[in-house]
Structure formats: C-alpha cells, structure tokens
Amino acid sequence: MSQPEMRYFSTRGGSETLSFEDAVLTGLAPNGGLYIPTHIPELPSDWQTKWSNLSFPELSFEILSLFIPQSNISENDLKQIINTSYSTFRHEKTTPLRQTGEKEFVLELWHGPTWAFKDVALQFLGELFRFFLERRNSQLEKDGKEEREELTVVGATSGDTGSAAIYGLRSKPSVTIFILYPDGRISPIQEAQMATVEDENVYCVAVQDSDFDTCQSIVKTLFSDKEFNSKHRLGAINSINWARILAQIVYYFSAYFQLPKEARESGDIQFSVPTGNFGDILAGWFAKKLGLPMKHLVVATNENDILERFFRTGKYESEEVPQTQKGQSNETALVNGSSDGQQASSAVKSTHSPAMDILLSSNFERLLYFLALDTLDSPSGNQEQDRSKAQEKLNGWMTELKKNGKVDLGEKIKQAAGNDFWSERVSDQQTLEEIRKYYKLEKYGPYVVDPHTAVGLAATERSQKRSPNSYWVTLSTAHPAKFSSAVELALNSKQFPEFNFRDTVLPEELKKLEQLEKRVHKVKGEQGVRDLIEKVKKGEKVVPGEGKGSI
Ligand SMILES: *Cc1c(COP(=O)(O)O)cnc(C)c1O
C-alpha cells in the first residue's frame, strides 16, 4: 500500500508544506495559522484484528507512524521516543478504561507523572524536542561548526499546565524551561509539583505582586521582543502544537480496544470530552476520520461555553462579560506564549474546572479548516485548488473574528459540524452535583472524580437521552487530588462527614512532595524575569529560595 508522504501546511494559506519536524519545532505558523496534515492517512485494512492486543506504546507507534514519515524519524528512533515517553506512566495500560455503568465507561488519562491528561502529549513532545535537538547538534558537530541549537521555553501557568510542561522537559539536554506563576496565588500542591523538580534545566519563577494575567502578559512581551526572542530562541509548549494532537489520537483507539466485545460489535459508541482549547476532542475527531467507529463526540464545556454555543447556533462569538467578573483566566492557552486570539484584557469566567476556562478555543481553527473544505460550493477535486479555497474561506472568518470578536459561520457549517459533534454546557452547580453523584455510585462506585471529568460525565448523562442504546466513553482528564478545592466543596464535611480527602484521595506520591525541598525563584516584574533568563543563559549561578510547605 503506497500513500503519499505526509507533510504539513498552515490553515491560513501559503502553498508551502513542512516536514513533521519543522511543523513541531515551529509550533504556530508565521501567518498565524495552525499546521495540519496534507491528507488523512489510510489505516491498514486489518487494523481491528492486528492492533487489538497491542500495548499502548505499540499502538501509539502504529498510529503515529501513519503521520510521521520514516525519512523524518526512523522506525527504531520513533519506537524509542514513544517507549521513553510512556515509561513514566504508573498504569500498565497507560490510559485504562473503567466501567461506571451498564454501558458507561471512563477513560482515565491521568496516570502520568503530574496526574493530568496533558502528560500524554507533553511527555511525548518533550522527547521529540530532545531527539530533534540532539540530532541537529550532532550534525553541527560533525560539520565542525561551533554553534549549537538550544531552546528556551518560557510559559506562564495558574497551576495545571506548568507542571505537565516541566515534567515533559526536565533533564532534556539543550532545553531550558522557565515557568512563571503569580507568587502565593497557586495551590500549594501545584507549586510543590513544579518546584520540587530538581533538574538543572528547570526554573520555577514566582512573580511577586502579580496575578495570572500579568504573568501571561510578561510571556507575551518576551515573545514579541524580536531581539530577546531570537537571542534565546524562545520555544512554546504550545497547546496548538501538532505533536500534542497527534499523541492524543492514540487513546481513543486504546479505549475502543478496551471496551467489551459487545460494545465494539454494536457499532454504537459515543465519546464525551471535557473541552477547553479543543485539543483533546480534536484528536478524537481525527480518530473518527481515520475510521475509528464512533457516532459522536460530545463537546462538554463549563460556563465558558463559546464552543457549546457554536455547535448549537453556528455562531462563534465570545461573550461580553463585564470587567468586574473578570476572574483568574485561562491557563490552557498560556503555555502558548504566542498569542492566537486570546486577548489579555478579555474576561473569562472563573469556574470549578479552571483548565477549561477559555475565551476562544485555539485548536478550533483546525476543525474550521476542515469544515470549510467539506462545504466548498464547487469543489474542483484538485487537492491544491480546494485547499487554497478552504484557506481563503477560513482566513475570512478569522479576520472577522479578530475584528468583531465574533463570526457567524452559517447553517451549512453548523450542520456539517453536527454530523460529528454534539455539545453540552455544564454549570458549576451541576459540576459539584455530579461529583457527589459518582461518590455515591453503588454498583460501580464509589468513584471520586475531578471537576473537569464531572463536566464530561454530566454531558454524557444528558446526551444519553438522545441516544439511549449507545455505549459511552467519558474522558477523565485529571485525578481529583489535582483539584482539591472543588472536590472538597462537593464532598463537604457537613454532607459527607465520613469523607476524608487526605486519606482517600491524595496519593502517597503527592503527599511525599511535602518532604522535598522547593526551588523557587522569586522575581519582580518583567525586568526580574528578563534578568533571570539572561543570567541563566550566560551560565551565571542563580540560587533559588528554598523551603518546605504543607500541601
Ligand atoms: C487542558 C485540560 C482540559 C481541556 O483540554 P483541551 O484540549 O484544552 O480541550 C480539560 N481538563 C483538564 C484537567 C485539563 O488540564
């Protein structure tokens, strides 16, 4: 079976295509677009039998090699990259499926080092960076050149993404990582997860007297400072990096193979995905395009519901939220650094599922491109011509969105999207109720779920009314210990006197963090961050403040 070699191009135009390596190292295309594959590859005709007993890394190899040509990464190298990436997961199945009802299942994606689903992608992305930089640098050495390629990753976090990025990049040669967060404003467990990492290339930077928006705007300023950026070759652990989407396709297949035989034979499987920046669920859409049998993907949002409103109305518009409601904003976009439509001044609602608190969904653009392509008025059948027509349409939408903060995509697009997606919005109150409900689950419980997973479960329950006979897989994106405040609010001591968070939910591994030294660099403002990066990159010694703290 011969397929054309896979390349990548920008959603926003230009006929140029990139190799997998360049698409990964570039992250965001210079014209502001996102990289997507030139075609959807074909699965081997016997994949359902051939892949059914593979381990997660083996399955990952089969799927990833459809998108990564051997001319870019050899078979052996790719196997090694994948094996190393998933060796850090605690569960033998990597992403195990747990039954929670007769026809209901939860896919636990949080058995990686930081107990949240972003590990699946960031462990892999970190290994890819290591591999590409090592290969480039050994070539430079062979050629007798003095210079070496290095990457300085700078990101801001309000807690969750920062630790996954740090665990993805710790100890990687030629990579230094600085994670900024507001001093004293992230949860102790999240600070401990980041600041107890001992590797030399990791810098946790607590910005004094700041909030999350300030940290994010410092990162943006550094990225847009051309001189600083090129001097240090700033890198983003972008939530829009293609490699992250790619790595996530695998667990949809893994879930499929873990389902009971009768579920697979029914051909009636649905997925529900707690959604923020649309990365996780987009991977599911690619799985569907590849041919994984599933009927719909349910977009489960919290009260930041721009996506839910789009799937219902065809209008993609950020809500006007009064400035006073402005809460701690989104961190899913922030390890981005580079901006892709998120405006620092815009308002995001602060909810119990903070990793989904978004204004605009950066990865949504990738779906929009394919929707534009699939609904062309007069497709020519010529791949290049149709591609450029779709890019043109997308560009029009993105321009309008940027100008007016909203765009009406119309009935045709809405219907096309509805073939693959359903959507549900889940309020904070419903999120807490869902956590209580699963704690009280009888036959398959008790099961303590995190607030993001609870949003997905509530969406599943509502969607069941539309399709009562389906089998349901809800993606669980974090361990409940990561979001203790919502869990403790739901399972409060008044209603649940027997519930003890520390004893029943907090894993030993996380308790141990209390004993470890924290290495935090406290700095003041943008200048403090610049000075720290300059010093570190010059090889000067910087000494972190240390201390222990209880979680
Ligand atoms: C990032 C994140 C999400 C949202 O995933 P997207 O790919 O941005 O849609 C959901 N839950 C948790 C716990 C997360 O960290």
PDBQT file of the ligand as one rigid body, heavy atoms in Angstrom, charges set to zero:
ROOT
HETATM    1  C1  LIG A 601      -6.282  21.184  29.487  1.00  0.00    +0.000 C 
HETATM    2  C2  LIG A 601      -7.340  20.473  30.230  1.00  0.00    +0.000 A 
HETATM    3  C3  LIG A 601      -8.621  20.266  29.683  1.00  0.00    +0.000 A 
HETATM    4  C4  LIG A 601      -9.047  20.830  28.340  1.00  0.00    +0.000 C 
HETATM    5  O1  LIG A 601      -8.418  20.189  27.254  1.00  0.00    +0.000 OA
HETATM    6  P1  LIG A 601      -8.390  20.895  25.825  1.00  0.00    +0.000 P 
HETATM    7  O2  LIG A 601      -7.518  20.045  24.993  1.00  0.00    +0.000 OA
HETATM    8  O3  LIG A 601      -7.810  22.259  26.059  1.00  0.00    +0.000 OA
HETATM    9  O4  LIG A 601      -9.790  20.955  25.328  1.00  0.00    +0.000 OA
HETATM   10  C5  LIG A 601      -9.546  19.552  30.436  1.00  0.00    +0.000 A 
HETATM   11  N1  LIG A 601      -9.235  19.073  31.665  1.00  0.00    +0.000 NA
HETATM   12  C6  LIG A 601      -8.022  19.252  32.217  1.00  0.00    +0.000 A 
HETATM   13  C7  LIG A 601      -7.759  18.724  33.586  1.00  0.00    +0.000 C 
HETATM   14  C8  LIG A 601      -7.019  19.953  31.526  1.00  0.00    +0.000 A 
HETATM   15  O5  LIG A 601      -5.822  20.138  32.098  1.00  0.00    +0.000 OA
ENDROOT
TORSDOF 0
